Amino acid sequence: MKGHISIGILLLFCAYGALGASILAKRDEAEKKQFVTGLNRLRQVVAAEFKIANMQEMSYHTGLENEDGRLR
């Protein structure tokens, strides 16, 4: 049951990240950092639950955000 809850939470974060990606670009640095920190905590829980040894920490790269803006 605990595994199902972890997977459900992970899916919710992924859906939020996919749907809110353009909205994330409009947020300030503190909100971006808080979002990435929460996502990394969830990834840590999933990695421990499913014994994933090589799950790397995610980070937000403002330079890539600016690059995306130039491509539009």
C-alpha contacts under 8 A as a table, 3 or more apart, distances in Angstrom:
res1	aa1	res2	aa2	distance
1	M	4	H	5.17
1	M	5	I	6.47
2	K	5	I	5.18
2	K	6	S	6.33
3	G	6	S	5.11
3	G	7	I	6.19
3	G	49	E	7.00
4	H	7	I	5.13
4	H	8	G	6.07
5	I	8	G	5.00
5	I	9	I	6.15
6	S	9	I	5.17
6	S	10	L	6.13
6	S	42	L	7.99
6	S	45	V	7.48
6	S	46	V	6.34
7	I	10	L	5.01
7	I	11	L	6.13
7	I	46	V	7.46
8	G	11	L	5.12
8	G	12	L	6.24
9	I	12	L	5.04
9	I	13	F	6.30
9	I	42	L	7.78
10	L	13	F	5.16
10	L	14	C	6.18
10	L	42	L	6.77
10	L	43	R	7.51
10	L	46	V	7.79
11	L	14	C	5.00
11	L	15	A	6.07
12	L	15	A	5.14
12	L	16	Y	6.07
13	F	16	Y	4.99
13	F	17	G	5.97
13	F	39	L	7.02
14	C	17	G	5.00
14	C	18	A	6.09
15	A	18	A	5.11
15	A	19	L	5.99
16	Y	19	L	5.26
16	Y	20	G	5.54
16	Y	21	A	7.92
17	G	20	G	5.21
17	G	21	A	5.54
18	A	21	A	5.53
19	L	22	S	7.64
20	G	23	I	5.01
20	G	24	L	5.99
21	A	24	L	5.07
21	A	25	A	6.80
22	S	25	A	5.47
22	S	26	K	7.26
23	I	26	K	5.42
23	I	27	R	6.98
24	L	27	R	5.35
24	L	32	K	6.86
25	A	65	E	7.01
27	R	31	E	6.16
27	R	32	K	6.49
28	D	31	E	5.59
28	D	32	K	6.40
29	E	32	K	5.08
29	E	33	K	6.08
30	A	33	K	5.15
30	A	34	Q	6.12
31	E	34	Q	5.03
31	E	35	F	6.13
32	K	35	F	5.16
32	K	36	V	6.25
32	K	60	Y	7.40
33	K	36	V	5.22
33	K	37	T	6.03
33	K	60	Y	7.43
34	Q	37	T	5.09
34	Q	38	G	6.18
35	F	38	G	5.23
35	F	39	L	6.18
36	V	39	L	5.00
36	V	40	N	6.06
36	V	58	M	6.97
36	V	59	S	6.52
36	V	60	Y	6.95
37	T	40	N	5.10
37	T	41	R	6.23
38	G	41	R	5.11
38	G	42	L	6.32
39	L	42	L	5.16
39	L	43	R	6.18
40	N	43	R	4.93
40	N	44	Q	6.08
40	N	57	E	6.16
40	N	58	M	6.39
41	R	44	Q	5.01
41	R	45	V	6.39
42	L	45	V	5.12
42	L	46	V	6.30
43	R	46	V	5.07
43	R	47	A	5.99
43	R	55	M	7.71
44	Q	47	A	5.03
44	Q	48	A	6.18
44	Q	55	M	7.85
45	V	48	A	5.23
45	V	49	E	6.07
46	V	49	E	5.00
46	V	50	F	6.05
46	V	52	I	7.90
47	A	50	F	5.41
47	A	51	K	5.49
47	A	52	I	4.57
47	A	53	A	6.89
47	A	55	M	6.58
48	A	51	K	4.98
48	A	52	I	6.47
49	E	52	I	7.90
52	I	55	M	6.24
61	H	64	L	5.57
61	H	65	E	6.66
62	T	65	E	4.88
62	T	66	N	6.34
63	G	66	N	5.14
63	G	67	E	6.24
64	L	67	E	4.81
64	L	68	D	6.14
65	E	68	D	5.15
65	E	69	G	6.48
66	N	69	G	5.07
66	N	70	R	6.53
67	E	70	R	5.24
67	E	71	L	6.54
68	D	71	L	5.22
68	D	72	R	6.79
69	G	72	R	5.62
